[in-house]
Amino acid sequence: MKRLVALLVVVGLLVSVGVAAAAYKKEYKMSLVVGPKGPWGESATMFAKLVKEKTNGRVNIKIFFGGQLFAGKQTNEFLLLRQGVADFALGSTINWSTTIKPLNLFSLPFFFNFQGYNQVDAVEKGNAGKYIFNYIAKRGVVGLGWGENGFRELTNWKKAIKTPDDIKGMKIRVVGSPIFIEIFRALGANPVNMNWGSAVTAFQQHTVDGEENPINAVIIPYKIYDIHKYITVWDYLIDPLILGVNARDWKQFSKEDQKAIVESAAKALAWEKKQARKGLIGENPPAYKFLESKGMKVTVLTPAQRALFKAKTKPVFDKWIKIVGVELVQSAMEDMKK
């Protein structure tokens, strides 16, 4: 009788282990807009590797670089993550903002100070950041942490841009988010939305004049200095990243594996942020000198010059505060004061 009881206990344990194992997928898909190089792509690779190591191979993540899972329409990424087409994603707040309106907080023109990294960190760690993670959790995505694509700067092949008058009539490639279109229209430019491959060809053929992107994430690794000779450093908005996981997948992970995933995310994202900001802080940052060595004319706006652009885009700022949420914007401002 005792042997039978012992056997039943063992079988019960094996069944429970089998059920737990069966709940896990053999492979989890991770969506990424960019390729494997640069801080964004490299941190995703680091995250997947750490997770596999820390979970002893129970959670195996395969990264789909270059937007393979959403067939070129990057603004669909959050929807695909929520639906479970992707299990994980390290996504840009800009791309997710068409679905998650509060994420346009980071795209409000000139909301953060020049080199306002401390302000950005305060918002992400503060009440505003908590609100955003709670908001996306209610929509089926668990936020694991914040990364960063960086402050976005303006490049072009035509001339140095120092004032709003300099950009008037210029054709500027922007991402497919409505607030970007409105910002550049407010400055008198002609914003166009096109995929990156087509944009590079257009730059080379001089049918499109310029674009806006972060220095360490795009301008340097993708050698924009080979096609554009002018860069305006204005820090007009920032592009944080969010590492998210589908809520249904998250619930299936054991507490032990959830802890391992969170720890992996923290380590990979801390490294990613450091790389995204490398050489960009302080007087005469090394990244600017590197661009100059490649033949670029670097124009860093003075506070007075930046104020002119801020004034021109204020109507856009005022309109989008209501779309983002007045309370969220006020909360972010309080976070920045702290």
Secondary structure by P-SEA (a helix, b strand, c coil): caaaaaaaaaaaaaaaaaaaaaacccbbbbbbccccccaaaaaaaaaaaaaaaaacccbbbbbbcccccccccccaaaaaaaaccccccccccccccccccccccccccccccccaaaaaaaaaacaaaaaaaaaaaaacbbbcccccccbbbbbbcccccccccccccbbbbbcccaaaaaaaaaaccbbbbbcaaaaaaaaaacccccbbbbcccccccccccccccbbbccccbbbbbbbcccaaaaaaccaaaaaaaaaaaaaaaaaaaaaaaccccccccaaaaaaaaaccbbbbbcaaaaaaaaaaaaaaaaaacccccaaaaaaaaaaaac
